[in-house]
Amino acid sequence: MTVVHSCGPGVLRHPPPENMDGQVVLDGIRLGNTARFLSLQTTVLECKRNRDDPGKGALNLLNHSCVKGKRRGHVLIYNNNTGKKMLSFTVPKTEDYEVWVARLRYACNWQVDRHYALGREIGRGGFGSVVRAKSTSGEEVAVKVINVKNRAPHEMHLIFKEIELLPRIAHPNIVKVHDIFIDEEESTVSIVMELLRGGDMLDFINASGPLSEEKARTVMRQLFASLHYLHSQGIVHRDVKPENILRRGGDKFTIALTDFGLAEEVSDGEIVVADRGMKASGGTVGYMAPEIILNQSHTYAVDLWACGVVLFILLSGKKPFWGSNEQIIAKTLSVDIDFGREFKFISAEAVSLVRSLINGRPHKRLTARTAMFHKWFAPNAHRVMSPSKSPKMLWRKVQLGTMFLMTFQRRVCEFSSGSGSGSFRLDAPSPMSIIDISMRNTSEAE
């Protein structure tokens, strides 16, 4: 008998079943107690004449039960839905019997709904939905359910790359993954993650307006730390955006990066994607670096470009590149950034960091590590360079206060009229936002 470990050491709570194979005696009137070779691959059990035989069929053990027979070494497998006996065999070696039973029972129960009670949907993305769930111990978690049926080859590559990478990742500013389940019959992959109750940064900005530099600095410091860790592991996220930055809740702005559906590993210093085509390159329009749009091989630098876009949004409440997809792509390729009225009261150090990240030449961009040592993060540097009592900082406080009050007023009015939630959206088709109105007011006051 051969047992093969199919996953890394103890990262997941319920790791995939261990692969194993060995000789058994298959029961049956027609067969008359015939020797066979059984091979268990995750949850699929194959019965073959010998190790080299390709086999004629396989049994997926999900929704099945493994039962010990009355005689020594006897094993029976039943279909839970029909109650029908699907397979009956005897393990000739006593020392192998308990191992076979344990492995088969584990494989039969390796299903997300055997360990977690799935609840309501709390989010939806390109590859599937996210639902709230509760473990058998009562812990609340989030489960990302991916439907893999009829997926294109490049999409399947990304899905299984995510499955491969997630168990290897462990960082306080990256969402923790508890379990991964693969159901071949239902064509689904379920990724069980910690549940963060603070929502994502996009929703926060839409509801409350842009952040102060102090809070933006807190968020970006953690974001750079998470990316520095990933890049040191040879992983490029490739989809850094406010929607994928989750808040743990509270007022401390502790964040965690999530969604590795487009992540890739670096080989020989870069990711070569031209052979899989434009759609495989991944990313979100408005956050993609020029080299991804041009379908060129790329490096960790694409994540730093996206960080520049995120920082621009955190400080201004607007995207640096707006318009139709074609217009956004054109502005991205020309690196056409409009530091408008929103940045009138933003420090020169913050603008410098944005420019150092949104740079058309990848090799000129800061790395995640060097970004953490930018002068914007220097201890007390913002107080020395931009004193809190200076006119510029006072107007910034007026600006943020005005934007918050106007956002709150709009939400109250729209809620009262029943026309919506009252929050402004970054993805609105018009570049004009409530922030533009606020800036006009503060400029006139000046």
N, C-alpha and C positions, 0 to 999 in steps of 0.2 A: 504494500500500500504506500502511495506517495501523497504527502500533504504539502501544498504550496501556499504560502501566505500571499494574499492578493492585495494587500494595502500596507501602508506605512505603520510604524509602531505606535499604537495607542493614541492617535490623534482624534479619531471619531468615537463617539459613544457606542455606536453600533456599526463597526466596520463591515465591509463586504464579507460574505462567507468565504472561508478558505477553500481553495481548489484542492481536490483530492481524487485519487483513482485507485483501483485495485480489483482483484479477482473475487467474484461471488458466484453462488449457484442460484440460477434463476428458476423459480417455481413455475409450474403450469402443466396442465394435462397434456397439451400438445407437445410441449418441449421436453417433458419428462426429466426434470431436474438437470438442466444443461448449464455448464460452466460459461460464464460471461464476464466481460470486463466492463465495470462501471466507471464513468468519469463525471465528476461534479465540477462544473465551471460556474462559479458564483451561484446562481439559482437554477441552472440548467443541468439536468441529469441525462447523460447519454449511456445507452446500453450497446456494447459492441462485442464482436467475437474475440477480438484481441486489441492490444494497444494501437496497432497500426491500421486497424479497420476504420474506414470513414464513418461507419454507422448509418443506419437508415432512418432514425428518428430520435427525437429528444423530448424530454418532459420538463416543462417549467414548473418548479416546485411551489411558486407563489400560489396561495389559495389552496394548498394541499396540507395534509397532516402525515407525520411519520409516527408509526406505532410499532412497539415491540410485539413480536409474536409470542405464542405460548411456548414454543420449543426454543432451545438454545440457539442464538445467532440469527433468529428469524426477524425480518423487517418487512413491514407492510406500509404502502403509501396510498392514501385515499384522497379523492377530490372532495374538498369541503362543500362545494356547491351541490354536487349530485350524490355524494356518499359512495360513489363507485370506487372499487379497488383498482388502482392504476398499475401497481407494480408490487411484486412479492418476491423476495430473495433471501438467501441465507449467507451470512458471512462466515466462511470456514474457519478463520483464525479468531480465537476467543479474545485476544488482545486488541484486535481491530474492531470488534463489534461495538463497543461503547463509543469509540471515535466516530464510526459511521453514523450511529444514531444521533450523536450530538451535532455533527456537521449537517446532517439532513434536516434535523429539527430547526436548527438555526436558519438554514436556507429557506425553509417553509415559512418562517416568521419574519423574514427580512423584508418587511413592508412598512411604509411610513405610518399607515393607519393602525398598525399593531403596537406602535410605541407613542403615537401622538394623535390626539383628537383634533381633527381639522375644523376650523371655524370659518368666519366670514372673510371675504376678500378685502384686503386693505391696500392693494396696489396692483397695477398692471403695466407690463412693459412689452418690448418687442419679442421676447422669447417665451412669455407666459405670464402667470399671475403670482401674487404674493398673498398668502392667507395667514390669519392669526391662528395659532394652535396651542394646545396644552399637552405637556408630556404626562406620562403615567404618574410622575411624582408631583404634578401640579404646577410645574414651571411653565410660564407663558413664553412662547417662541414665535418666530416668523418662519413660514415655509414657502420657498420659491418653487412653484410647480412649472416645469418646462415640458411642453408637448413636443416630442421629437418625431412625430409621425409626418411623413412627406417633407422632411427638411432637405434642403439642398446640401450637397457635399461640404461646401465651405461653412455652412451653418452647423452641421454635425461636428466638423472639426473644432469650431469654437466652443460648442457645448461640452464636448469631451475634454477639451483643453481646460475648461473651467473646473470640471470634475477632478482632473488630474492635479491642478494647481492648489485648489482650496485647502485640502488637508495639510499642505506644507506651509501654510501662512499662519503666523501668530504674532500679532502686534496690537498694543492697546488702542491704536487709532485705526484699526481695521475691524470690521464686523466679524465676530467669531462664528465659525461654522461648527455646529454640533454633529450633524449627520448628513449623509448623502445616500439616497435610495434610488435604485434603478428598477423600474417595472417594465419588462419587455412586453408583457401582454397588453398593458394599458398604454405603452409607448410614452411613458413619462419619466422624468427625472425630478426627484424632490430633494431640495437642498434646505436643510433645517438650520436656521441661524438664530442668534440672540435677537430678542425683540427690543428695539430702541424706541422709546416713547416720545422723543422730542420732535419727530418729523424731520423732513429734509430742509436744507438751507434754501432751496427755491421757494418752498411754501412760506418759510419764515420771512424772506425778503419780500415776497408778494404781500404778506399780511402786515408787516411792520416797517417796511422801507429799508434803506441801506443801513449798514453798520457803522458805528464809530470806528475810527482807526484802531483804537485800543482793542475792541472786540474782533475786528477783522484780523488784527495781528495775532490774536489768540487762535483763531480758526486756521490761519495760514501756517502758523508754526507747527500745528499738529498735522496739517495736510502734507507739508514738506517732510515731516518726520516719517509719516507712513510711506510716502513715495521713496524716500531714501532707503527704507527697509526693503521695499519691493525691488528696487533697482539693484540693491546689494545681493538679492536672491536671483537676479537675472530675469525679473518679471517686469513687463511694461503693462500698465493698466489700460491705456488707450481710450478710456471713456470717463475721464475726470470732468465732472460738471456738478453744479449745485444739487441736482436731483440725486446724485450718488454720494452726497456728503450728508450723513445723518447726525442728528443731535441726540445726545443721551438724555437730555432733559435738564431742567434747572436753569440757573442763570450763569453758570460757569462756561458755557459754550464748549463743552467737551464733545468732540466729534469723532466719527468713525467712517472710513471710506468703505463703500460697498459696491456690489455688482461687478463681478469679474467675467462677465459674459463675452467681452471682447479682448480679454487679456491674452498676451502671448509671451513666449520665452525668447530671449535674445540668443542668437546663434552667431558666433564670430563677430560680435559687436553690433549686429543690426538684425532687423526683422525683414525678411524678403517676402513680399506679398504679391508681387506682380503676377506670379503663376496662378493665384487664386482669384484675381480680378478685383475690380473696384469695390464691389459689395463686401468682399471679405476683409478689406482694409479696416473697416470699422470706424466708429466714432460718431459724433453728432455734429451736424452742420452748425457752424458758429463756434465750435470748440476744437474742431480738427485743425491740426497744423498744416501748412501748405504742402509738405512732403506727403502727407496722407492723401490729400485731395488730388495730388498729381500721381498717386499710386506708385510712389517711389519707396524703396527700402528705407526704413527709418529706425530710430533708436529711442532711448529713454527720453530724449529731448521733446518728443510729442506730448508727454505728460506735463512737462514744464510750460509749454505753450498754453495748454489748457488751464494750468494754474494761473497764468497771467490773465486769462479771460475771467476766471472765477474771482480773482482779486478785483478786477475792474468792476464786476457786478456787485460784489460785497460793498464796495465803497460808493458806488453811484446808483445802484438799483437798475441799471441798464446794461444791455450787451454792447460790447465795443463794435460788433458787426451786426447790422440789422438790415431788414428788407426781405425780399424774396430769396429763395435758396440760391438762385443764380447771382443775385446782388451780393449776398453774404459771401459766396465763394469768391467772387471777383474782389471784394474788399479784403478778404483773407489773403488772397494771393498777392495783392499789392500792399498788404500790411497797412491798410488805410484806417487808422484809429483816430477817432474824434474825441480828444480830451476837452469836452465842452464845459458848459457852466457848472455841471455837476462836480468838476474837479477844481473849481475856483478856490475852494477852501480846504482842499486836500494837500497834505504836505508834499514837498518836492521829493522827499525820500520815497514815499509811496508810489508816486508817478515814476520815479527812477526804477523801482522794482518791477512795475508793470512793463515798462519798456524793455527791461532786461530779460523778461520772460517771453513777451510777444515780439519775438525777433525772427525775421524771415530766414535767417541763416542758423540752422540747428546748432552748429558748433559754437556759435556765439551766445547761445542761451546759457543762463545759469544752470547748474545741476541742482538737484534737490538739496544736496549738502551745502553747496556754496550759497544757495538762496537763504538758508537758515542763518548765514553770517552776514547777510546784507545789512547795510547801515540802518535800514528801517527797523530792524530787530535789535539794534544795539541798546544795551541797558540805559534807560533815561535819555536816549538820544533824541527822542521826539520831544522831550521836555526842554532840552537844551536848544534844539534847532527851531522848535515851534512852541514857545512857552504857552502854558494854558491861559494866560491872561492877555496874550497878544490879540490884536484885532482879528487876525485870520482865524485863530482858534475860537474866538467868541462867535464869529459869524458862522463857523462850522456847527457850533452848538445850536445856534438859531436855525440854521438850515435843517438839521436833523429833527429838531423839535417841531418846526413847521410841517415837515413832511409827515411826521407821525400824526399830528393833529388832523391834517387834511386827509390822510389815509383813514383814520378812525371816523372822521365825519362822513366820508364817502361810504364806508361800510355800513354805518348806522342808517344812512339815507336809503341805500339799496336794500338793506334788510327790511326796513320799514315798508318800502314799496313792493317788496317781494320779488325784486328783479335780479337778485343774485346775492353772492356772499359778501360783496362789497370790497373785495381785495383786488388790487391792480395786478396785472400779469406781465411778466417779463417777455412772454412770447406773443404779446399783442402785435398785430401787423403794423401799427403806426409806431414810429420811433418816439413820438411825443408821449410823455408819461406824466404822472402827477409830480414827479421830481422836476420836470421842466417848469411847471407852473410855480412850484415852490421856489425855484431858483430865480424866476422873474421877480417874485415878491421880495426876496432877500436882496436882489440887485437893486431894485427900486428903492428899498429902504436905505441901502448904502448911499 
